[in-house]
């Protein structure tokens, strides 16, 4: 092997095997790129909301949730990690419900989003919770009570928990 042997033509068979391997890896990636598919569904959903096609957006956001769950399943997420990922879409679902004037349902989605991420709170959680809670115009439940509710850390079913709590607050308003 001489000093200039690095410039010799490589084995074409090795190059074609590598090319075939690379193409297989890329094809597999496209099939299993659930985060990419989720992002694409999310972008389409945002465009549908902007075009006031709320039913289409709702469907696309649920498609995005499905891709998130496929990603979580493929990579062995814990239940808590999967819920945190899933709940991200609920901020957008709440927005659709807000636009449609379904304030109680929108609050459920915001509560779920906050509950599923209460171990990693962000400033936007508090802002959105306050805004969505205010739209419900509860007279017998304070915002502080809602904030206290979201500080609960151990729940296996945050969406059900949020639905139950909003139903409880509504019942207090109706005197039942």
C-alpha positions, 0 to 999 in steps of 0.5 A: 500500500503506497502513499497515494493509495487513498486515491485509488477507485473504491470497490464499486460493489461496496458502494452499491451495497452502501447505497442500497443500505442507505435507501432502505434506511431512508425508506424505513425512516419515512414509514416510521417518522411519526413526529414528522407526520404529526408536524405535517398534520398540525400544520394542515390543522392550523391552516384549516383553523385559519380557513374556518374549517373547524371540523377538518381542523379537529380531525387533523388535530386528532390525526396529529395525536394519533401520530404522537401516540405511535411515536410514543409507542415506538420509542417506549415512552412512559404513560406520563411522557405519552400524556404530556406529548398527547396533551400538547394538541389540546391547547389547539383543540381548546382554541377551536372550541373557544372560537365556536363559543363552547367555553366549558368544553374548551376549559376541559381541554386547557385543564387537561393540557395543564394537568398533564404537564404540571411537573413542567409548568410554563407561563402560558399554562397560567395565562391560558387557564386564567383566560379560559376560566374567565370565559366560563363566568363561574360565580361560585368557583374562584380562579384560585380554586382552579389554579389549586386544582391544577397543582395536583400531581398524581392523576392517571387520567387527567382528561377524565379528571378535568371533565369531572372537575368542570362538570362539578363547577358547572353543577355548583353554578346551577345549584345542584 
